[in-house]
Amino acid sequence: MARRKSILDLLERGDGKDGKVGTLTRVASPKNCAESETLSGIKLKEFYGPEDVEQSSGLARKLGVPGEYPFTRGIHKDMYRGKLWTIRQFSGFGRAEDTNKRWKFLLSQGQTGLSTAFDMPTLMGLDSTSPLAYGEVGVEGVAIDTIYDLDKLFDGIPLDKVSVSFTINAPAIWLYSMYVCLAEKRGIDPRLLRGTIQNDILKEYHAQNEWIYPPEPSIKLIVDMFEYSPKYTPNFNIISVSGYHIREAGSNAIQELAFTLADGFAYVEAGIQRGLDVDYFAPRISFFFNCHIDFFEEIAKFRAARRIWARYLKERYGAKDPRSLKLRFHTQTAGCSLTAQQPEVNIIRTTIEALAAVLGGTQSLHTNSFDEALCLPSELSARISLRTQQVIAYETGVANVVDPLGGSYFVEKLTDTMEEEAEKYFDAILKMGNGSFYHGVIEGVKNGFFRKEIARASFEFQSKVERGERIIVGVNAFEDEEGGKFDFPKFRLNLDVQEQQIKFLEEIKSKRDGREVLRALKELKDAAKAQKNLIPYIKEAIKAIATEEEITETLKEVYGEFTDIKTL
């Protein structure tokens, strides 16, 4: 009879030729690993004391108090004691009716804001009937072709009572115009609409690759919204400058911080170039950050972001309205930190990341579902993600004190370091743009600067994982080699979605007035040629039941397409 293995036998496992660390194995000491530095490579001391922060001139000035410049400690005086962050789970799949059902489920479970995922054709300005859309309709988000789809998406949902986030970029002006049209159709004053549209095209060129037009006309469309929205939808955030996708593409926290804020400054400069007062549009600029697993680095990143934004808006761009100086941001836990191996461990990762976002002062939060490395979230996994936020909010006590980590020697030093490292990237971007963030970012897009930097950081991280210097539980350490599979119900999409959506769109097109559609599209094209603000013309096309692709193709005739991005 074989001798039963003792715990000592198990502890000796993992010294095999493959170099992997198995279950209950000896993991290398942090002294020999990358654990003595942050994920961004910032070297860490064994401990921190007064000398690490007091040598900086004026700690009190750098910190301030919550709700006051430079907003290091938060943008509101009472933060979560006054109002909790918005619990906004990202969801979307199938047709409008499918996502509407999931939204209502999440709202019934305590979600406090809606966040919309669109399918790839919608994100790329394509109709569901396009040959390029085949196999993608409703797969990774909801399919939207016309205002009739948007109406079904918001069936039974009061537009003037709920805050809605739309994750869409290249066609953002189309979707925003459609949402305003839907409110008007329902007799709702658009000034009551609350929410955010992502509308950040620059990060698409850096990381996500979902662009349509070249950078300059794409930014022009964004500035059209800067000009229009404060007057007609004053409670709606007209852009969410996104570092999330930059991080998901492989950047480190420093790059995410620097590239996101540089993009924000580029948009500010574009608005000013239009002749808009910075305080007219800057209060409606918001941000969207990733929250990765390096707990303290992420908290420091958020604190540094607030301080940098406030300083630049005040000192470089002359903003006087305190609202322009307040960096408001949504956070999503790191999708790239989720593993297909031992997916139940993702619940722990997401919880830690969500806690860091809260301690960092987020205004809105999405927690990823544990099964997202394998499939779209099921109702079970979505509910667990929602409950994660609710436990943090109502059981842990972390919302009871504003900026509870403020004054920590380590956190303050790390915040300073993040700011200093971001400034190095700002210098490089300004150099490319001859002193302008707008021109520097566009030049960095065209010469591949951002993509090369992100690729370098991604390669460095993966190399550390493969060498065992950075431990990922269940992947290169503590693997479950003897079974113990975690069984859970997996989401399954209705395979008839594409056929049903195409049929619905064809029916709508057969009933509309084709001559009215052509008239509206011609007026839109003429307005684009004349460099006019396009929102009124896009609204008219939407009311005539022009489809997304028809509007997109009309603007392509004027703006062209973007393909000139340098390979690495």
RACORNOR-V226135 format. One record per helix or strand of 3 or more residues. SS is the DSSP state (h for helix, s for strand). FROM is the first residue (numbers start at 0). LEN is the number of residues. If there is no record, write none. Layout:
((SS;FROM;LEN) (SS;FROM;LEN))
//
This chain:
((h;6;5) (h;29;3) (h;33;3) (h;49;5) (h;58;5) (h;78;4) (h;95;13) (s;113;5) (h;119;4) (h;130;3) (h;146;7) (s;162;5) (h;171;14) (h;189;3) (s;193;4) (h;201;7) (h;214;18) (s;238;4) (h;243;5) (h;252;21) (h;277;7) (s;284;7) (h;294;21) (h;321;4) (s;328;5) (h;334;3) (h;342;17) (s;363;3) (h;378;16) (h;408;24) (h;436;10) (h;448;18) (h;496;15) (h;513;16) (h;534;9) (h;547;12))
//
